[in-house]
Every structure is written in structure tokens, then in C-alpha cells.
Amino acid sequence: MAVRIGADIGGTFTDLVLVDDGGDRFGFGKVLTTPDAPDRAVEAGVAELLHDENLDGSAVSHVVHGTTLFTNALIERKGARTALITTAGFRDAIEIGREHRADMYDLGMARPVPLAPRHLRFEVSERVLADGSILQSLDDAEVIELIAKLRAAGVQAVAVCLLHSYRNPVHERRIGTLLQDHAPELACSLSCDVVPELREYDRSSTTLANVYVQHLAERYLGRLRQRLDARSVTGPLYVMQSNGGVCTVDTAARLPIRLIESGPAAGALAAAHYGRLIGCSDLLSFDMGGTTAKLCVIEGGAPLIAPAFEVDRQDRFKKGSGLPVKVPVIDMIEIGAGGGSLARIDGLGRLTVGPESAGATPGPVCYGRGGTEPSVTDADLVLGCLDPRFFLGGRMHLDREAAAAAIAERIGRPLGLDAVAAAWGIHQLVNENMASAARIHAVERGREVGRFALFAFGGAGPVHAYRVAKILRCPRVVYPLGAGVMSAVGFLTAPLALDFVRSRPDHLEALDWDTANTLIAAMEDEGRAVLRRTVPDAQIGFRRFADLRYRRQGFELRTSVPAGRLGADAAGPIRAAFERQYAAVYGHTLPDLGIDVVNWRVIAEGPVPNLKLPTPTTSATGASDSAEPATKGHRALYLPEVGGFAEVPVIDRYSLTPGTRFSGPAVVEERESTVVLGPAARVTVDEGLNLLADLDHG
Amino acid sequence: MDQLTLEVLWNRLVSVVNEQAAALMRTSFTSIVREAGDLSAGVFDRRGRMIAQAVTGTPGHINSMATCMGHFLTRYPVDSLRPGDVLITNDPWKTASQLNDITVVTPVFRGARCVGFFGNCCHALDIGGRGLSADSREVFEEGLFIPVMKLYEAGQPVQPVLDLLAANVRTPDEVLGDLHSQIVGNAVGAKQLLAFLEEFGLEDIEALSDSIVARSERAMRDRIAALPDGTHSYALTVDGFDAPIRIETRVTIAGDTITVDYTGSSGPVPRGINVTLNYTTAYTTYGIKCAVSPDIPNNEGSFRPVTVTAPPDTILNAQFPAAVGGRHLVGHFLPSAVFGALAEALPDRVLAPGADGLWDTQIFGEDPDTGERFTYVWFASGGAGARADQDGLSATAFPSGIAGVPAEVIETLSPIVLHSRELRQDSGGPGRFRGGLGQSMRLTVRGDRPFVFSGLYERLRHPAPGLLGGRPGATGALRTRPDTVVIPPKLRTPVPAGTEVTLDLPGGGGTGDPRTRPAETVLEDVHQGYVSLEAAKRDYGVVIDPETLTVRADATAALRRA
């Protein structure tokens, strides 16, 4: 039997999932992360999992893996000593950036600091113009002299970003060759390889971030490969990318910047996959953990993709305060709202929740580890959402009295409220904050949030999802089984995929189609060459896109482009596709305006892997539509509908069988979380033991 | 209304206006709205009081929109409005002090009763006239003036108004397109407000707005009351047109109120850099807010304790029909004027003056590839002033929030070629904390045809002063090669083909005595090239060995003692 393994290295735990090729046998593993050498935990986890499943390493057809190692290196500035080479006159473009402030009122704000300080930014005399023509040629001798300077400065890595290299990379490539010849020990990234797109600030920022962690990626992935080999796991090792595709180790080592957001991406992918399997392809995935909540729109079974993101924000939740990274990423919003988010009274005497968090230590007051400031978890406990004796499946006891006292003292007293009313205020406010972020995230993407089902996971997601869905008027909430290993499962749902882009601004009406065909063919050849190592030719597929806009507009829409050789007759269908999309987003089209093509894109991909849902080992039998859930008792839950506490049934999630139906209010307990349901919920348990709660919004 | 209910409702209202702004930006046809964020959006109660405002925009829009609703209600009393009505104006004296800034207001009806308003203000790409410039002598030359009037009546567009507008602007598609986005934004806000009233069982937002206004006003008054009473003066000089313009500022903190008065400032000029009082108020209250209450939400209540006055014979309270198209060339300096006055009382809450005025470059010419006419406009920023405890930000917009444009975009959209864009060494004002550096841009225009250059630039003659013992930043400059070509700032000037133009943007002022800046910090600035060896010695009294790049401690100590 052949199996696949997914491994997700998180901050605390490394989660592993094993699935057989049919996609219906599952094994799960969890080991402590080893931050100094994360590959060690992966090896240990894989070994343990194989042992548990009684399998040999050779049974593993491939391993898919994701890590936040490189993100951390960027945030902690622990990458290589990195230099930047630019066109003469432009070494400061990376520091000048967009010239704007992320916060309008904060006079003390800081701007993101470039990864290469000014004294390590060097210029070469050369110039390519916007049409790709050469105004001034590159002089080899000058470059060779510069390489000597780089070595003298103790540089370990070099990013090269010359003006208009997305259009004509000849000078960048020549510098790459000279670096290879004269200083092969230096890591080197050319912007025309990393992100061949217009806008020098974003391109150089991305190229710098890439080369900054390149040595780290090479070494780490090499070590991991060796460790897997040592366990006889010799099948290919794939790495999860931020856009939800996976790539080979070679690509990952060359373009580590594409892996940065892979952890959260996997969670959204798993949500998308669950959604497809349960026939619910439009979802808002809602992952609420200890410090943040992440929300992602999933439409037609796939998460929305954004063309860029930011790393190392000066203020984690402030757009525009970080370094831009122009690589495709699953489009999600992260806000400072989690179980550990602290409730405080601000300068106006108003209650606020987050973004500051109690973290794992000291943690919420109710953990009894020295926390004194009340958090969301403390409020949830006081309201009866959590059972003080059944937290983490009973592995941890919570101190309800301490939580109530802290809330009464720090929140209740200033607001003139008792502990329960103050706790409800905290609970309600954090729900409002998350709903508000979701609504704006959706409207910015032209989506109406109220038509999506909420897909709730993470430790605190199921506790808050019902109330958030009520605010957003979502018709349904899905509570998946196995929410705790969502990311690792997500790794195994992704096809092997590579994406390519070439910038070539041109008028659609008078396009140079030969050039376009050449660019597209080159990207497809490149993709085929990589995929061929693991995917049979017949299973390699290509999707092509063009980024289009009305002439003189600033932003593009990505439009599908037909397969086959393109010619003048393709302009009509491409225009029509663009206009359909434009009308869908903006409400109307501008028939009199010309259209420009800015970029051509190709996605080369292998087949979508088989993967069913993890089902319980004890198959449920004898279930009927009328089955009542087995309750393990009742407890007092605060319900604003009755203005106080009410006794509600407590249901053991693991006793539920497919087809069971019940209504809220109720509490469903599982090991990693608690599902809290209000009176408007009508719940059905599906085949995969997921809870589907339909909400009546009156 | 109990406190927690108030908070939930207030939060939700803020969410509604942010949705309004997001819908507006997403549907906009111009990058000036979408990317640069040159807009504002807010919700008003039946009485026209602004209750909440989206987190977007630039101060000139935000704070002037807050006061506009009274003018709409004077013309159209609330009970005369009907569902489906949409109101419009670009009256500079009632809104954002420039004809390009169009405000659109939509009343929201619950049944037959108006329960509030959504309003927004966006910078239109064109409004006819001379185009955005400071050349005009009267507002009549600056474009189409739209008094407060109806754009939609009972759900139907008032077609003659739209036709008139389309016929008077150079880019009707974009201008009417953005108007449409402004209407859409308000409609999204209205829909959410009605759902909100429904959900919480409210008739209107009057009681809620009373609570919000009262709470914000009280918070603002408490904040001001905690400051020491006193009157503080400051005078700032900027280049102006033919003669320098002096901004005389008197800030009086008395109990729980602040009054800012500009008596004694220069008079109006017969050019388009005059400022209307509402724009003066907008940038003044922005400065106060940054220094005193950055965390208090912007609404009717938070504005109440602050009064801004300027006599009608000053450039800061220009009277109709003064030309006002380039009002930001003066208005952008008002936060610095306020900070200068407050520096004595609140040294750790202010910035030193910086480049302040956005540099707005327009080039008109012929594209050598197509033979067609081209117009290209972009904005750039010099250095911001130093903080009391940090250096100033280099090449960063303040007080405006407008973003710059990459060289590759400029060169793709026009025949302009940028030959360099770099930080200007030694342009940051020396101080214990250094002012932000300005930037230099050197450019040519491809082809063998002459072109027209128009730069709305400030601080070429009068540098950004230092504060609290800090020294001034470098002045800006406009250089040409050959230098026989002379391009005066703020005027449209024909330029021969092949001329190379260099813009040197001003640096920000420093704070504190430069001789107290740690020598190691000065050394680091020299190492990075922000400060030259000579300036380290001359301005900071730090002697650095040019060979080893180390501080010569004895020589430094001796020089700093001298």
C-alpha cells in the first residue's frame, strides 16, 4: 500500500497526517516542534507515524510539508547578510518605497526597514527602458570590481533588481553569470526570476526577501531530505506554497519566498476541501486560535488568491506597515482576536478587546499561571461556553472564580456592571470585531458575506462561530470533525503546481502575438520540465491568464486565456472575458476604451490528489434521521435571548452518529474545542460527523 | 443607553462606514481614489452631525466633510428630502476648498422618514478650467462650480446636471464613473444602516448619536483639561508666489478648550493658493488631533472643544471668488504651524516642521513613439520633521497621506525617463534627532519636441525650521541642464527638448541640539551616507577619521565643547 504524509510545523506542535492513495485511510501524529532544527521533529513524527501504522518508509510515495521557519527568519532578521544591486541612481528606491504612512494619526510610527541597509546597496551603470531597449550597456569590468567589494563587505547573499528587467533581463542575467563565475559562494536572486513584474519597489523588496532566506532554505531542506532518506522515506519531498499549490524542493530552495504563508494557506485549503466534499463550495473559513482569528473567502471550492502580501509589519494588524512581497498568496485577513485576547478599558472609558494577547504564558486568568488581565477565554468560561473541568478534553482545569473576579474588578467595576454582564460585553465585542473584519474583507473583494456558510475551526472558532454567523446573517455554520489537524490535512489536498509570470505591457488591439506565444510557451516548457520529474506528461495541465486593464487604469483583472496558439482572433474572446469579469466586479463596462495586457501568466499543475474526509474509526451504524443525540448532562449557558443563564444540554461530540438532528441552545464538547449553539440553530450530523448548523435569522 | 449596548452599536456604525468606503474605492475608476486614497466617507444623523467616519483618506477631506452637512441641510431641510434623492456640491467654501473635490450626500429613509445621511468626498480627475494648478486669478478659471444641488431626485438622475458636468470636464468617463462609485458607496452604507436599525430595533440613530457625541466630546475635553493652560505662538514662513507667506499661529489652551487663531498671517494673493476657512480648520484640527488625541474617534463631539479662527483678510480665510486650486500649497503647512506653537507645552507630542507640502509635477508634451499629446502627473514627498524621540521619516508624505509612484510606472505611461531617485545626503535638519531626508529625482523627456513643465513646489526658499533646538532641513531646488533654461515653480513653463530637470525635495527639520546626538549615531549616519563627513563635523561636532571611519573621540569632545 502506498501512502502520503503531510507535515505542518507549527510554533508549538508539528502535526502529521498520513493518507493512503485511495484517500480513505488516515493516521494522525503530533510531536513537539524542535525550533532549533525543525527537521528533527518532522523525522521523529514520521518515524512514529510509520511505526503506529506498521508501515515501512518505502511505502511513502511522497511527503508534503510546510513551515513558518522562513517567516520567522524574516521577522527576527536572522537571515543572511544581504546586499542589493540596482541600476545607477536607484539604490534608494527600496527605502523610499511608497512614501506613505500606515497610520494617519500616529506621529511615532516607523516605516519598514529594508533587508539590505544603505551601505550594502550598490549601483551599476546600465539602463534598460520601458520598451526593453538598452539606453546604456552593462560593463563587465564594473561588475567584477563590484563583486570584489561585495566580498570585502562580508556579504553572504545578493539580490539584483535592475529597472525594467521584467521586460529585458539581459543585464540582470549577465550579473547573475558573473556572480556565479566570480563568487559562487554567494546566494544570488535575480528579480527577473523571482517576480518578473512592473514596479521596482515591490520587485526589489520581494527579491531581497527571497535571497535573504535562501541559504537557510537550502540547508534546511537538504537536512530534511537526508533525515527522510535515513528513514527509508525516499519518495519526493514537496513543499507547500503560500498560494495553495505545492512545489519541489529544488524550487523551494531557489524561491523560498513562495513558502512564507504556507501554514495558514493549508488551513484554508482544508476548509475548501471539506466544503467540496460536503457539497458546500462557498464558505467563509473562520479559524480562531489563541491570539488571532483568520478569515478567508472560499468560492466555488477554492480560496481567493491575492497577488501580494506583507511580511514583518511594524504593526502586525496594520496594512501597509510591512515589506511588500509580490507572490501569490491565499487571500486571508488576520485580526487580533483570539481566546487569549485581553479585555481592557481604554482612554475613553470604552471596553476594548485585543489585539494584545495573554499568549501561552501567563495565559488567561483562568489558567492559574499568573495571568491577571481578563481575556476572551475568561469571559467564555464565565458565560458557561467552556466547562472548567473539560478544557482540552479534561487535560486542564480552569478557575472560573478567578476569571469572574478579574472581569468584575477590571472591566465590570469601571463600567458599573457585574461579572456576567461584563463577560457578555467582552464576548459580544470580540464577535463584533471579527464580524466587522469579515464584512469589510468580503466587500473589498466584491462579495456579500451573508451568502457564505461559516466554516469554524481552531480552538476558539467553534465557541464563537454561532454568534459571529448571527451578526453576519450567514445561513449556515459548519463545524468539521478533526479541526485540530486541519492544516496538515490541507497539505494533502493540494496538487503539485507552479506558477509563472512575464510582464509585457502592450495594447490588446494591436498585440505582438508572436511574442506573447513565445512567452507563454517558455513558461509552459519551464513548468513541464519541473513537473515531469514526478508527474506523467499526460497528467500535466496548464492554465493561462492575462492581467488586463482599461488603458491608463492602475490595476489589473486576471482573465483566463484560451489554450493553443494565440493570434489576432484571440483578442475578441479575451476582451469579452475581461468585460464580463469587469462588469461582475464594477457593475458596468467601458466599451469605448482600449485594453492593455500587462502580464501573461501560466499555472502548470499535476492532478488533484484523492482525499476523502477523515472518518471515525468506529463506523456509525444504525443511525436514523430521527436519532436524538446522547446528552452527557446539562449546564448553565448565558443566553442573551433570555437575558441570563439557561440550562442547556451538553452533548459528547464523539457519541454523535450520522443523521442525528438536534436544535440549539446546546453545547457540544470535543477534545480540541467546544461548539456553542444558540437557540436559532437546527443541527444535522453528516456522514463525516461534521455538524451542519442551519441558522434561522427570523 | 447602557454602556455596552452603546459600544456594540458604535462599533457596528464604524464598520458600516468602512464598508461604505471599501465599496467606493473598489468601484472607483481612478487611481487617485483607489491607490492614493484621496477620499473620505462618513455617516451623519438627522441633524447633520457626523457620527462616524471611515479609516481612510487625507485630512483635508476628512475634517472638512465633517462640517459640510449643515450647508446641505440649509439648502434642503431634512423634511423636504425624499427617498432616492442624492445631493452634490464642490463648493470650495462649503467642502474641501477645491473644485476637484466633489462631495456626494445620500439621505437614508426608513419608511418615509429620513434617519440619517451618508456622505463622501472624492478627488475628481478633472473639473475643467485650467486643470489642477495655481495659475488662476479667480475661482471662475478653475473649472465647473457645482452649488449644493440634487444629483438624483426620487431615484432618477437629474440628467441636465450630469450632461453639464460631462460637457465641462476633460475626462467625462472617469469623472462620471467616480460619481457613480460615490453613489454606490453611500447606497452600500444605507443598506447596512437599515439592517442595523432593524436588528437592534431602533427607530433612528438620534439617541445613539447623542451618546457618541457626548462621550467623544467629554473624552476630548478631559484630554485638553489635562494640558497646562496657556497661549503659545509660532510663525512659519513659506515661499508663496511672488512674496513669502507668513503663517502666524496662536494656540490657546484654556480649561477644556483649544482655540487656534491665525490673526496676523499674510493676506490673500491673486493666485490659486488661497485657503478657505473650512480647509484651514480641517488641517488645524488634524494637527491638534495628532498631538492631543490620536486615539479619540473623529466625530462632531471630538471637534467641538476646538475652535479655529482666521480673519477674512488673511490667506487662511479666503473669500469668494479667490482662486483656491492649489490651496494645499499653504494648507499642508498648518499642522506644522500648530506643532510649532505646541512644542513649548507638549514637546514630546509633536513633529518638527518638514517638507510638508506635497510636490505635484505635471508634464505635458508629445509622445515620440505615437506623436500623440501626453499629460502625466505624479506626487512626491520630501522629508518629514524629526520627532522628540526619533528621527524624522525620509521621503514620506506628511500631513497628506498620498503615495508616490514607481519610476517604472512613470516610464511605462509616459515618455519621461527618470535617471535617478535617491535620498539627498545632508538634507535632514541636524538635531539630537535628525529630520527626514528629502529625495532627488533627475529626469528627461524622450524625443526631440519641447514640453511644458508645471511643478507645484514649496520650500525652495524657506527651509523647514528645526524645533526645540534642532536645525532646519535643506531647502528644495529645481535644477536644469543646461542651466540656461529657467523653470520657476508653480507656473506652466515651456522647456526645450533635451533639457534635464532635477527636483531636489526639501528635508525635514531636526529636534534638539545636534551636538547632543550620540557620536556613534552620527557615525552610523555617515556609514549609511545619510550625513557626509563634513556635515558630521560642521553640524554635529563629530570628527570622523575618513580612513578608518571611526569617531576621533578627543577631537570630537574638543569640538563639541567649543
Interface residues (C-beta under 8 A of the other chain):
Chain A: A88 G89 F90 R91 D92 A93 E95 I96 G97 R98 E99 H100 R101 M104 Y105 D106 L107 G108 M109 A110 R111 P117 R118 H119 R127 L129 A130 D131 L135 L163 H164 L198 R199 E200 Y201 D202 D346 G347 L348 G349 R350 L351 L415 G416 L417 A421 W424 G425 Q428 L429 E432 N433 A435 S436 R439 I440 V443 E444 G446 R473 P505 R552 Q553 G554 F555 V585 Y586 G587 L590 D592 L593
Chain B: Q3 L4 E7 V8 N11 R12 V14 S15 N18 E19 A22 A23 M25 R26 T27 F29 T30 S31 R34 E35 V55 G57 P59 D173 G177 H180 V184 V188 A195 R215 S216 A219 R223 K289 C290 A291 P294 D295 I296 R349 V350 L351 D369 A380 S381 R387 D389 Q390 L393 S394 A395 T396 A397 F398 G401 I402 A403 G404 P406 A407 E408 V409 E411 T412 L413 V417 L418 H419 S420 R421 E422 L423 Q439 R442 H527 Q528 G529 Y530
